[in-house]
Amino acid sequence: MQFPFLVDTSGKRSASLTLSATAFLLVSLWFLLSFLSFGIGSWKVKEFSETAAMSYLIPCMALYFGRRVADKRTEQTKDKTDEGPQKELER
């Protein structure tokens, strides 16, 4: 079974991007429903808490951006190691 992950800018399916986008949408929805004082019957949306929202959102975003930095470093290291010994042998 394949999960419906979002595709990042490199064309790969990304769980961290999907998690970050979902977290952002949930926090945005919570803010909007709290602002509108939305409720169904006796159930009401809990008052929006910036601390709780950021405690949820920051780790998700840090995972995504940290993953991007790690991927970029890996690609740069791979490019250097691929070129290094081969170039010296060709000379």
C-alpha positions as CSV (number, residue, x, y, z in Angstrom):
1,M,0.0,0.0,0.0
2,Q,1.4,3.4,-0.9
3,F,0.5,6.5,1.0
4,P,-0.6,9.6,-0.8
5,F,2.5,11.7,-0.1
6,L,3.0,15.1,-1.7
7,V,5.8,15.6,-4.3
8,D,8.6,18.0,-3.4
9,T,10.5,20.2,-5.8
10,S,12.9,17.5,-6.7
11,G,10.1,15.3,-7.9
12,K,10.3,12.8,-5.1
13,R,7.4,11.8,-2.8
14,S,8.0,13.4,0.6
15,A,6.6,12.3,3.9
16,S,8.1,15.3,5.7
17,L,6.5,17.7,3.2
18,T,3.1,15.9,3.6
19,L,3.4,16.1,7.4
20,S,4.4,19.8,7.3
21,A,1.6,20.7,4.9
22,T,-1.0,18.8,7.0
23,A,0.2,20.4,10.2
24,F,0.0,23.9,8.6
25,L,-3.5,23.2,7.4
26,L,-4.7,21.8,10.8
27,V,-3.3,24.9,12.7
28,S,-4.8,27.2,10.1
29,L,-8.2,25.4,10.4
30,W,-8.0,25.5,14.2
31,F,-7.3,29.3,14.1
32,L,-10.1,30.0,11.7
33,L,-12.7,27.9,13.5
34,S,-11.6,29.4,16.9
35,F,-11.9,32.9,15.4
36,L,-15.4,32.2,14.2
37,S,-16.4,30.5,17.5
38,F,-17.5,27.4,15.6
39,G,-19.3,24.7,17.4
40,I,-21.8,21.9,16.9
41,G,-24.4,21.5,19.6
42,S,-22.6,21.6,23.0
43,W,-19.2,20.9,21.3
44,K,-17.1,24.0,20.7
45,V,-13.7,24.4,19.1
46,K,-11.1,25.0,21.8
47,E,-9.8,28.6,22.0
48,F,-6.7,29.0,19.8
49,S,-3.5,28.8,21.7
50,E,-0.4,30.2,20.0
51,T,1.9,28.2,22.3
52,A,0.2,24.9,21.5
53,A,0.0,25.7,17.8
54,M,3.7,26.5,17.6
55,S,4.6,23.5,19.7
56,Y,3.0,21.4,17.1
57,L,4.0,23.3,14.0
58,I,7.7,24.1,14.6
59,P,8.9,20.4,14.9
60,C,7.0,19.5,11.8
61,M,8.5,22.4,9.8
62,A,12.0,21.7,11.3
63,L,11.7,18.1,10.1
64,Y,10.9,19.2,6.6
65,F,13.5,22.0,6.3
66,G,16.2,19.9,8.1
67,R,15.5,17.1,5.6
68,R,16.0,19.5,2.7
69,V,19.3,20.7,4.1
70,A,20.5,17.1,4.7
71,D,19.5,16.1,1.1
72,K,21.3,19.1,-0.4
73,R,24.5,18.3,1.6
74,T,24.3,14.7,0.6
75,E,24.0,15.7,-3.1
76,Q,26.9,18.1,-2.8
77,T,29.1,15.4,-1.1
78,K,28.1,12.9,-3.7
79,D,29.0,15.2,-6.5
80,K,32.4,16.0,-5.0
81,T,33.2,12.3,-4.4
82,D,32.0,11.3,-7.9
83,E,34.3,14.0,-9.5
84,G,37.3,13.9,-7.3
85,P,39.1,10.6,-7.8
86,Q,38.0,10.2,-11.4
87,K,39.3,13.6,-12.5
88,E,42.7,12.8,-10.9
89,L,42.9,9.5,-12.7
90,E,42.0,11.0,-16.1
91,R,44.8,13.5,-15.9
